[in-house]
Amino acid sequence: MNHQTRIEPEHRGGGRYTFNWYCSCHAKGYGHRSKGAAQSSANAHLKREGGH
Ligand SMILES: [Zn+2]
């Protein structure tokens, strides 16, 4: 399985955003408070899936 993640901001109203990540394997993570937090969560997924 190939894993390619991308991060997208989601507008929550009032000028606030959360950040979601999506992987090509259909894994995803929602609601991160910063792009950096989303990135580290995505990286954890990659490490988990690619660690064998
Ligand atoms: Zn994946």
N, CA, C, O and the ligand as a Tripos MOL2 file, in Angstrom:
@<TRIPOS>MOLECULE
protein
  209   207    53     0     0
PROTEIN
NO_CHARGES

@<TRIPOS>ATOM
      1 N           0.8510   -1.2050    0.0000 N.3       1 MET1
      2 CA          0.0000    0.0000    0.0000 C.3       1 MET1
      3 C           0.8770    1.2420    0.0000 C.2       1 MET1
      4 O           1.8320    1.3560    0.7690 O.2       1 MET1
      5 N           0.5330    2.1500   -0.8650 N.am      2 ASN2
      6 CA          1.2400    3.4280   -0.9180 C.3       2 ASN2
      7 C           0.5760    4.4170    0.0510 C.2       2 ASN2
      8 O          -0.6480    4.4610    0.1780 O.2       2 ASN2
      9 N           1.3970    5.1840    0.7100 N.am      3 HIS3
     10 CA          0.8690    6.1740    1.6460 C.3       3 HIS3
     11 C           1.3610    7.5600    1.2790 C.2       3 HIS3
     12 O           2.5460    7.8730    1.3990 O.2       3 HIS3
     13 N           0.4450    8.3680    0.8360 N.am      4 GLN4
     14 CA          0.7770    9.7630    0.5700 C.3       4 GLN4
     15 C          -0.2390   10.6250    1.3020 C.2       4 GLN4
     16 O          -1.4430   10.5300    1.0620 O.2       4 GLN4
     17 N           0.2540   11.4500    2.1790 N.am      5 THR5
     18 CA         -0.6550   12.2740    2.9690 C.3       5 THR5
     19 C          -0.6960   13.6960    2.4290 C.2       5 THR5
     20 O           0.2760   14.2070    1.8730 O.2       5 THR5
     21 N          -1.8480   14.3110    2.6110 N.am      6 ARG6
     22 CA         -1.9770   15.7360    2.3310 C.3       6 ARG6
     23 C          -2.7640   16.3720    3.4740 C.2       6 ARG6
     24 O          -3.5590   15.7190    4.1490 O.2       6 ARG6
     25 N          -2.5220   17.6360    3.6620 N.am      7 ILE7
     26 CA         -3.1660   18.3610    4.7610 C.3       7 ILE7
     27 C          -4.0240   19.4580    4.1820 C.2       7 ILE7
     28 O          -3.5940   20.2100    3.3070 O.2       7 ILE7
     29 N          -5.2500   19.5420    4.6810 N.am      8 GLU8
     30 CA         -6.1610   20.5780    4.2050 C.3       8 GLU8
     31 C          -6.7710   21.3190    5.3900 C.2       8 GLU8
     32 O          -7.1850   20.6970    6.3680 O.2       8 GLU8
     33 N          -6.8280   22.6460    5.3040 N.am      9 PRO9
     34 CA         -7.4900   23.4180    6.3450 C.3       9 PRO9
     35 C          -9.0030   23.3190    6.1950 C.2       9 PRO9
     36 O          -9.5250   23.1900    5.0880 O.2       9 PRO9
     37 N          -9.6900   23.3800    7.3170 N.am     10 GLU10
     38 CA        -11.1410   23.3710    7.2960 C.3      10 GLU10
     39 C         -11.6410   24.5820    8.0680 C.2      10 GLU10
     40 O         -11.3200   24.7630    9.2430 O.2      10 GLU10
     41 N         -12.4240   25.3980    7.3990 N.am     11 HIS11
     42 CA        -12.9170   26.6240    8.0160 C.3      11 HIS11
     43 C         -14.0020   26.2880    9.0190 C.2      11 HIS11
     44 O         -14.9870   25.6360    8.6740 O.2      11 HIS11
     45 N         -13.8320   26.7300   10.2600 N.am     12 ARG12
     46 CA        -14.7820   26.4000   11.3130 C.3      12 ARG12
     47 C         -15.6630   27.5770   11.6970 C.2      12 ARG12
     48 O         -16.4380   27.4850   12.6500 O.2      12 ARG12
     49 N         -15.5530   28.6960   10.9590 N.am     13 GLY13
     50 CA        -16.3350   29.8790   11.3060 C.3      13 GLY13
     51 C         -15.5590   30.7900   12.2430 C.2      13 GLY13
     52 O         -14.6830   30.3530   12.9890 O.2      13 GLY13
     53 N         -15.9080   32.0680   12.1810 N.am     14 GLY14
     54 CA        -15.2670   33.0270   13.0560 C.3      14 GLY14
     55 C         -13.7810   33.1900   12.7960 C.2      14 GLY14
     56 O         -13.0320   33.6050   13.6810 O.2      14 GLY14
     57 N         -13.3610   32.8700   11.6030 N.am     15 GLY15
     58 CA        -11.9530   33.0210   11.2670 C.3      15 GLY15
     59 C         -11.0680   31.9140   11.7970 C.2      15 GLY15
     60 O          -9.8440   31.9970   11.7010 O.2      15 GLY15
     61 N         -11.6740   30.8770   12.3560 N.am     16 ARG16
     62 CA        -10.8770   29.7720   12.9030 C.3      16 ARG16
     63 C         -10.8280   28.6210   11.9100 C.2      16 ARG16
     64 O         -11.7590   28.3800   11.1420 O.2      16 ARG16
     65 N          -9.7220   27.9370   11.9610 N.am     17 TYR17
     66 CA         -9.5300   26.7800   11.0960 C.3      17 TYR17
     67 C          -9.0490   25.6060   11.9260 C.2      17 TYR17
     68 O          -8.3430   25.7690   12.9210 O.2      17 TYR17
     69 N          -9.4460   24.4250   11.4940 N.am     18 THR18
     70 CA         -8.7560   23.2320   11.9590 C.3      18 THR18
     71 C          -8.1130   22.5900   10.7420 C.2      18 THR18
     72 O          -8.3880   22.9780    9.6060 O.2      18 THR18
     73 N          -7.2790   21.6320   10.9770 N.am     19 PHE19
     74 CA         -6.5310   21.0030    9.8870 C.3      19 PHE19
     75 C          -6.7780   19.5090    9.9030 C.2      19 PHE19
     76 O          -6.6830   18.8470   10.9370 O.2      19 PHE19
     77 N          -7.0940   19.0070    8.7410 N.am     20 ASN20
     78 CA         -7.3280   17.5760    8.5520 C.3      20 ASN20
     79 C          -6.2380   17.0030    7.6620 C.2      20 ASN20
     80 O          -5.7110   17.6910    6.7870 O.2      20 ASN20
     81 N          -5.9040   15.7380    7.8910 N.am     21 TRP21
     82 CA         -5.0050   15.0840    6.9430 C.3      21 TRP21
     83 C          -5.7020   13.8740    6.3470 C.2      21 TRP21
     84 O          -6.5400   13.2240    6.9710 O.2      21 TRP21
     85 N          -5.3170   13.6090    5.1210 N.am     22 TYR22
     86 CA         -5.8810   12.4950    4.3620 C.3      22 TYR22
     87 C          -4.7410   11.7020    3.7590 C.2      22 TYR22
     88 O          -3.7730   12.2780    3.2620 O.2      22 TYR22
     89 N          -4.8490   10.3940    3.7980 N.am     23 CYS23
     90 CA         -3.8260    9.5420    3.1950 C.3      23 CYS23
     91 C          -4.4100    8.8350    1.9850 C.2      23 CYS23
     92 O          -5.6160    8.6080    1.8970 O.2      23 CYS23
     93 N          -3.5300    8.4940    1.0560 N.am     24 SER24
     94 CA         -3.9680    7.7710   -0.1420 C.3      24 SER24
     95 C          -4.5310    6.3950    0.1890 C.2      24 SER24
     96 O          -5.2130    5.7930   -0.6420 O.2      24 SER24
     97 N          -4.2570    5.8860    1.3920 N.am     25 CYS25
     98 CA         -4.8420    4.6030    1.8140 C.3      25 CYS25
     99 C          -6.2040    4.7880    2.4700 C.2      25 CYS25
    100 O          -6.7820    3.8280    2.9800 O.2      25 CYS25
    101 N          -6.7200    6.0150    2.4600 N.am     26 HIS26
    102 CA         -8.0360    6.3800    2.9810 C.3      26 HIS26
    103 C          -8.0650    6.5770    4.4900 C.2      26 HIS26
    104 O          -9.1280    6.8060    5.0670 O.2      26 HIS26
    105 N          -6.9110    6.4890    5.1260 N.am     27 ALA27
    106 CA         -6.8490    6.9100    6.5300 C.3      27 ALA27
    107 C          -6.9610    8.4270    6.5840 C.2      27 ALA27
    108 O          -6.6250    9.1200    5.6230 O.2      27 ALA27
    109 N          -7.4320    8.9290    7.7100 N.am     28 LYS28
    110 CA         -7.5280   10.3740    7.8520 C.3      28 LYS28
    111 C          -7.5660   10.7700    9.3150 C.2      28 LYS28
    112 O          -7.8590    9.9620   10.1960 O.2      28 LYS28
    113 N          -7.2600   12.0390    9.5460 N.am     29 GLY29
    114 CA         -7.3050   12.5670   10.8990 C.3      29 GLY29
    115 C          -7.9070   13.9560   10.8580 C.2      29 GLY29
    116 O          -7.5180   14.7900   10.0410 O.2      29 GLY29
    117 N          -8.8590   14.1990   11.7460 N.am     30 TYR30
    118 CA         -9.6020   15.4640   11.7070 C.3      30 TYR30
    119 C          -9.2980   16.3300   12.9270 C.2      30 TYR30
    120 O          -8.9010   15.8360   13.9830 O.2      30 TYR30
    121 N          -9.4920   17.6080   12.7550 N.am     31 GLY31
    122 CA         -9.6660   18.5180   13.8720 C.3      31 GLY31
    123 C          -8.4010   18.9630   14.5710 C.2      31 GLY31
    124 O          -8.4450   19.3480   15.7390 O.2      31 GLY31
    125 N          -7.2740   18.9190   13.8810 N.am     32 HIS32
    126 CA         -6.0350   19.3720   14.5120 C.3      32 HIS32
    127 C          -5.9940   20.8980   14.5740 C.2      32 HIS32
    128 O          -6.4590   21.5910   13.6700 O.2      32 HIS32
    129 N          -5.4380   21.3820   15.6400 N.am     33 ARG33
    130 CA         -5.4850   22.8280   15.8800 C.3      33 ARG33
    131 C          -4.4880   23.6040   15.0570 C.2      33 ARG33
    132 O          -4.6400   24.8140   14.8840 O.2      33 ARG33
    133 N          -3.4950   22.9530   14.5550 N.am     34 SER34
    134 CA         -2.5030   23.6410   13.7330 C.3      34 SER34
    135 C          -2.0700   22.7170   12.6160 C.2      34 SER34
    136 O          -2.2460   21.5010   12.6830 O.2      34 SER34
    137 N          -1.5020   23.3200   11.5920 N.am     35 LYS35
    138 CA         -0.9930   22.5160   10.4950 C.3      35 LYS35
    139 C           0.1240   21.5970   10.9740 C.2      35 LYS35
    140 O           0.2480   20.4580   10.5240 O.2      35 LYS35
    141 N           0.9370   22.1130   11.8980 N.am     36 GLY36
    142 CA          2.0210   21.3000   12.4470 C.3      36 GLY36
    143 C           1.5080   20.0730   13.1810 C.2      36 GLY36
    144 O           2.0830   18.9890   13.0800 O.2      36 GLY36
    145 N           0.4030   20.2580   13.9330 N.am     37 ALA37
    146 CA         -0.1790   19.1280   14.6570 C.3      37 ALA37
    147 C          -0.7230   18.0900   13.6870 C.2      37 ALA37
    148 O          -0.5630   16.8880   13.8990 O.2      37 ALA37
    149 N          -1.3640   18.5560   12.6230 N.am     38 ALA38
    150 CA         -1.8640   17.6350   11.6110 C.3      38 ALA38
    151 C          -0.7070   16.8940   10.9390 C.2      38 ALA38
    152 O          -0.7870   15.6970   10.6630 O.2      38 ALA38
    153 N           0.3610   17.6370   10.6860 N.am     39 GLN39
    154 CA          1.5160   17.0160   10.0300 C.3      39 GLN39
    155 C           2.1310   15.9270   10.9050 C.2      39 GLN39
    156 O           2.4980   14.8600   10.4110 O.2      39 GLN39
    157 N           2.2410   16.1980   12.1950 N.am     40 SER40
    158 CA          2.8620   15.1990   13.0630 C.3      40 SER40
    159 C           1.9630   13.9740   13.2150 C.2      40 SER40
    160 O           2.4490   12.8500   13.3390 O.2      40 SER40
    161 N           0.6500   14.2020   13.2050 N.am     41 SER41
    162 CA         -0.2740   13.0760   13.2500 C.3      41 SER41
    163 C          -0.1780   12.2390   11.9720 C.2      41 SER41
    164 O          -0.1930   11.0090   12.0160 O.2      41 SER41
    165 N          -0.0800   12.9280   10.8400 N.am     42 ALA42
    166 CA          0.0780   12.2240    9.5640 C.3      42 ALA42
    167 C           1.3950   11.4520    9.5440 C.2      42 ALA42
    168 O           1.4610   10.3250    9.0550 O.2      42 ALA42
    169 N           2.4340   12.0730   10.0800 N.am     43 ASN43
    170 CA          3.7310   11.3930   10.1280 C.3      43 ASN43
    171 C           3.6740   10.1420   10.9990 C.2      43 ASN43
    172 O           4.2970    9.1280   10.6850 O.2      43 ASN43
    173 N           2.9200   10.2220   12.0970 N.am     44 ALA44
    174 CA          2.7550    9.0640   12.9670 C.3      44 ALA44
    175 C           2.0620    7.9290   12.2130 C.2      44 ALA44
    176 O           2.4100    6.7610   12.3840 O.2      44 ALA44
    177 N           1.0950    8.2740   11.3930 N.am     45 HIS45
    178 CA          0.4270    7.2740   10.5560 C.3      45 HIS45
    179 C           1.4290    6.6290    9.5970 C.2      45 HIS45
    180 O           1.4670    5.4070    9.4570 O.2      45 HIS45
    181 N           2.2250    7.4480    8.9510 N.am     46 LEU46
    182 CA          3.2100    6.9350    7.9900 C.3      46 LEU46
    183 C           4.1960    6.0160    8.6810 C.2      46 LEU46
    184 O           4.5680    4.9710    8.1480 O.2      46 LEU46
    185 N           4.6160    6.4130    9.8740 N.am     47 LYS47
    186 CA          5.5780    5.6130   10.6160 C.3      47 LYS47
    187 C           4.9600    4.2740   11.0140 C.2      47 LYS47
    188 O           5.6000    3.2260   10.9270 O.2      47 LYS47
    189 N           3.7080    4.3330   11.4500 N.am     48 ARG48
    190 CA          2.9950    3.1320   11.8580 C.3      48 ARG48
    191 C           2.8380    2.1750   10.6830 C.2      48 ARG48
    192 O           3.0640    0.9710   10.8040 O.2      48 ARG48
    193 N           2.4470    2.7370    9.5490 N.am     49 GLU49
    194 CA          2.1500    1.8860    8.3900 C.3      49 GLU49
    195 C           3.4030    1.4360    7.6600 C.2      49 GLU49
    196 O           3.4200    0.3860    7.0170 O.2      49 GLU49
    197 N           4.4540    2.2430    7.7660 N.am     50 GLY50
    198 CA          5.6600    1.9420    7.0000 C.3      50 GLY50
    199 C           6.7490    1.2850    7.8160 C.2      50 GLY50
    200 O           7.8540    1.0650    7.3200 O.2      50 GLY50
    201 N           6.4480    0.9700    9.0660 N.am     51 GLY51
    202 CA          7.4960    0.5380    9.9610 C.3      51 GLY51
    203 C           7.8680   -0.9330    9.9090 C.2      51 GLY51
    204 O           8.6140   -1.4060   10.7670 O.2      51 GLY51
    205 N           7.3660   -1.6680    8.9240 N.am     52 HIS52
    206 CA          7.6440   -3.1020    8.9200 C.3      52 HIS52
    207 C           8.7480   -3.4690    7.9630 C.2      52 HIS52
    208 O           9.0990   -4.6430    7.8470 O.2      52 HIS52
    209 ZN         -1.8280    5.5640    4.7950 Zn       53 ZN53
@<TRIPOS>BOND
     1     1     2 1
     2     2     3 1
     3     3     4 2
     4     3     5 am
     5     5     6 1
     6     6     7 1
     7     7     8 2
     8     7     9 am
     9     9    10 1
    10    10    11 1
    11    11    12 2
    12    11    13 am
    13    13    14 1
    14    14    15 1
    15    15    16 2
    16    15    17 am
    17    17    18 1
    18    18    19 1
    19    19    20 2
    20    19    21 am
    21    21    22 1
    22    22    23 1
    23    23    24 2
    24    23    25 am
    25    25    26 1
    26    26    27 1
    27    27    28 2
    28    27    29 am
    29    29    30 1
    30    30    31 1
    31    31    32 2
    32    31    33 am
    33    33    34 1
    34    34    35 1
    35    35    36 2
    36    35    37 am
    37    37    38 1
    38    38    39 1
    39    39    40 2
    40    39    41 am
    41    41    42 1
    42    42    43 1
    43    43    44 2
    44    43    45 am
    45    45    46 1
    46    46    47 1
    47    47    48 2
    48    47    49 am
    49    49    50 1
    50    50    51 1
    51    51    52 2
    52    51    53 am
    53    53    54 1
    54    54    55 1
    55    55    56 2
    56    55    57 am
    57    57    58 1
    58    58    59 1
    59    59    60 2
    60    59    61 am
    61    61    62 1
    62    62    63 1
    63    63    64 2
    64    63    65 am
    65    65    66 1
    66    66    67 1
    67    67    68 2
    68    67    69 am
    69    69    70 1
    70    70    71 1
    71    71    72 2
    72    71    73 am
    73    73    74 1
    74    74    75 1
    75    75    76 2
    76    75    77 am
    77    77    78 1
    78    78    79 1
    79    79    80 2
    80    79    81 am
    81    81    82 1
    82    82    83 1
    83    83    84 2
    84    83    85 am
    85    85    86 1
    86    86    87 1
    87    87    88 2
    88    87    89 am
    89    89    90 1
    90    90    91 1
    91    91    92 2
    92    91    93 am
    93    93    94 1
    94    94    95 1
    95    95    96 2
    96    95    97 am
    97    97    98 1
    98    98    99 1
    99    99   100 2
   100    99   101 am
   101   101   102 1
   102   102   103 1
   103   103   104 2
   104   103   105 am
   105   105   106 1
   106   106   107 1
   107   107   108 2
   108   107   109 am
   109   109   110 1
   110   110   111 1
   111   111   112 2
   112   111   113 am
   113   113   114 1
   114   114   115 1
   115   115   116 2
   116   115   117 am
   117   117   118 1
   118   118   119 1
   119   119   120 2
   120   119   121 am
   121   121   122 1
   122   122   123 1
   123   123   124 2
   124   123   125 am
   125   125   126 1
   126   126   127 1
   127   127   128 2
   128   127   129 am
   129   129   130 1
   130   130   131 1
   131   131   132 2
   132   131   133 am
   133   133   134 1
   134   134   135 1
   135   135   136 2
   136   135   137 am
   137   137   138 1
   138   138   139 1
   139   139   140 2
   140   139   141 am
   141   141   142 1
   142   142   143 1
   143   143   144 2
   144   143   145 am
   145   145   146 1
   146   146   147 1
   147   147   148 2
   148   147   149 am
   149   149   150 1
   150   150   151 1
   151   151   152 2
   152   151   153 am
   153   153   154 1
   154   154   155 1
   155   155   156 2
   156   155   157 am
   157   157   158 1
   158   158   159 1
   159   159   160 2
   160   159   161 am
   161   161   162 1
   162   162   163 1
   163   163   164 2
   164   163   165 am
   165   165   166 1
   166   166   167 1
   167   167   168 2
   168   167   169 am
   169   169   170 1
   170   170   171 1
   171   171   172 2
   172   171   173 am
   173   173   174 1
   174   174   175 1
   175   175   176 2
   176   175   177 am
   177   177   178 1
   178   178   179 1
   179   179   180 2
   180   179   181 am
   181   181   182 1
   182   182   183 1
   183   183   184 2
   184   183   185 am
   185   185   186 1
   186   186   187 1
   187   187   188 2
   188   187   189 am
   189   189   190 1
   190   190   191 1
   191   191   192 2
   192   191   193 am
   193   193   194 1
   194   194   195 1
   195   195   196 2
   196   195   197 am
   197   197   198 1
   198   198   199 1
   199   199   200 2
   200   199   201 am
   201   201   202 1
   202   202   203 1
   203   203   204 2
   204   203   205 am
   205   205   206 1
   206   206   207 1
   207   207   208 2
@<TRIPOS>SUBSTRUCTURE
     1 MET1         2 RESIDUE 1 A MET
     2 ASN2         6 RESIDUE 1 A ASN
     3 HIS3        10 RESIDUE 1 A HIS
     4 GLN4        14 RESIDUE 1 A GLN
     5 THR5        18 RESIDUE 1 A THR
     6 ARG6        22 RESIDUE 1 A ARG
     7 ILE7        26 RESIDUE 1 A ILE
     8 GLU8        30 RESIDUE 1 A GLU
     9 PRO9        34 RESIDUE 1 A PRO
    10 GLU10       38 RESIDUE 1 A GLU
    11 HIS11       42 RESIDUE 1 A HIS
    12 ARG12       46 RESIDUE 1 A ARG
    13 GLY13       50 RESIDUE 1 A GLY
    14 GLY14       54 RESIDUE 1 A GLY
    15 GLY15       58 RESIDUE 1 A GLY
    16 ARG16       62 RESIDUE 1 A ARG
    17 TYR17       66 RESIDUE 1 A TYR
    18 THR18       70 RESIDUE 1 A THR
    19 PHE19       74 RESIDUE 1 A PHE
    20 ASN20       78 RESIDUE 1 A ASN
    21 TRP21       82 RESIDUE 1 A TRP
    22 TYR22       86 RESIDUE 1 A TYR
    23 CYS23       90 RESIDUE 1 A CYS
    24 SER24       94 RESIDUE 1 A SER
    25 CYS25       98 RESIDUE 1 A CYS
    26 HIS26      102 RESIDUE 1 A HIS
    27 ALA27      106 RESIDUE 1 A ALA
    28 LYS28      110 RESIDUE 1 A LYS
    29 GLY29      114 RESIDUE 1 A GLY
    30 TYR30      118 RESIDUE 1 A TYR
    31 GLY31      122 RESIDUE 1 A GLY
    32 HIS32      126 RESIDUE 1 A HIS
    33 ARG33      130 RESIDUE 1 A ARG
    34 SER34      134 RESIDUE 1 A SER
    35 LYS35      138 RESIDUE 1 A LYS
    36 GLY36      142 RESIDUE 1 A GLY
    37 ALA37      146 RESIDUE 1 A ALA
    38 ALA38      150 RESIDUE 1 A ALA
    39 GLN39      154 RESIDUE 1 A GLN
    40 SER40      158 RESIDUE 1 A SER
    41 SER41      162 RESIDUE 1 A SER
    42 ALA42      166 RESIDUE 1 A ALA
    43 ASN43      170 RESIDUE 1 A ASN
    44 ALA44      174 RESIDUE 1 A ALA
    45 HIS45      178 RESIDUE 1 A HIS
    46 LEU46      182 RESIDUE 1 A LEU
    47 LYS47      186 RESIDUE 1 A LYS
    48 ARG48      190 RESIDUE 1 A ARG
    49 GLU49      194 RESIDUE 1 A GLU
    50 GLY50      198 RESIDUE 1 A GLY
    51 GLY51      202 RESIDUE 1 A GLY
    52 HIS52      206 RESIDUE 1 A HIS
    53 ZN53       209 GROUP 0 **** ****
